[in-house]
Amino acid sequence: MPIAGIEKGVQAWDLLSGKAESPKGKKVVIVGGGIVGCEIAECLMEENDVTILEMMPTYAGDLFALTKR
C-alpha cells in the first residue's frame, strides 16, 4: 500500500544540518523511535502534529535509563 506524502520525506541529518527545511504547521511522521527519531520529534512537535512510528515495544530504547524522561 502506497504511503501518501512519502516523496516529501527527508533524512534526520538533513534537518539537523539545515540541508532540509524544517516543516511548520504540518502533520509529520517520524519513522524510527530511537534516540535520533525522538530528538527530531521533540524539535518538531512545537510547531507540528508529530507521530512516531516504531517497531520495537519502547521508544528511545537505546537511551540510558537515567536520561529518559
C-alpha positions as CSV (number, residue, x, y, z in Angstrom):
1,M,0.0,0.0,0.0
2,P,1.5,3.4,-1.0
3,I,2.2,5.9,1.7
4,A,0.8,9.4,0.7
5,G,3.5,12.1,1.1
6,I,6.5,9.7,1.3
7,E,8.1,11.5,-1.7
8,K,8.4,14.6,0.6
9,G,10.4,12.6,3.2
10,V,13.8,13.8,4.4
11,Q,16.6,12.3,6.4
12,A,17.0,13.4,10.1
13,W,20.6,14.5,9.4
14,D,19.4,16.8,6.6
15,L,17.1,18.5,9.0
16,L,19.8,18.8,11.7
17,S,22.4,20.2,9.3
18,G,20.0,22.7,7.7
19,K,20.0,21.0,4.2
20,A,16.3,20.4,4.6
21,E,13.8,23.0,5.7
22,S,12.0,22.3,9.0
23,P,8.2,21.9,8.5
24,K,5.8,24.3,10.2
25,G,2.1,23.6,10.8
26,K,2.2,20.2,9.2
27,K,1.4,16.6,10.1
28,V,4.8,14.9,10.4
29,V,5.6,11.2,10.7
30,I,8.9,10.1,12.1
31,V,9.9,6.6,11.0
32,G,12.0,5.2,13.8
33,G,11.7,5.9,17.5
34,G,15.3,5.6,18.5
35,I,17.3,8.4,20.0
36,V,17.6,10.4,16.8
37,G,13.9,9.9,15.9
38,C,12.8,11.1,19.4
39,E,15.1,14.1,19.3
40,I,13.8,15.1,15.9
41,A,10.2,14.7,17.1
42,E,10.9,16.8,20.1
43,C,12.3,19.6,17.9
44,L,9.4,19.5,15.5
45,M,6.5,19.0,18.0
46,E,6.2,22.6,19.0
47,E,5.0,23.7,15.5
48,N,3.7,20.4,14.1
49,D,1.4,17.5,14.7
50,V,4.1,14.7,15.1
51,T,3.6,10.9,15.1
52,I,6.5,8.5,15.7
53,L,6.4,5.0,14.1
54,E,8.5,2.5,16.0
55,M,8.5,-1.3,15.6
56,M,10.1,-2.0,19.0
57,P,8.0,-2.1,22.2
58,T,9.5,1.1,23.6
59,Y,10.7,4.5,22.3
60,A,14.4,5.5,22.7
61,G,15.2,2.0,23.8
62,D,18.9,2.7,23.1
63,L,19.0,5.6,25.6
64,F,20.3,5.2,29.1
65,A,17.6,4.9,31.7
66,L,18.9,7.9,33.7
67,T,18.4,10.3,30.8
68,K,14.9,9.2,29.8
69,R,12.0,11.5,30.8
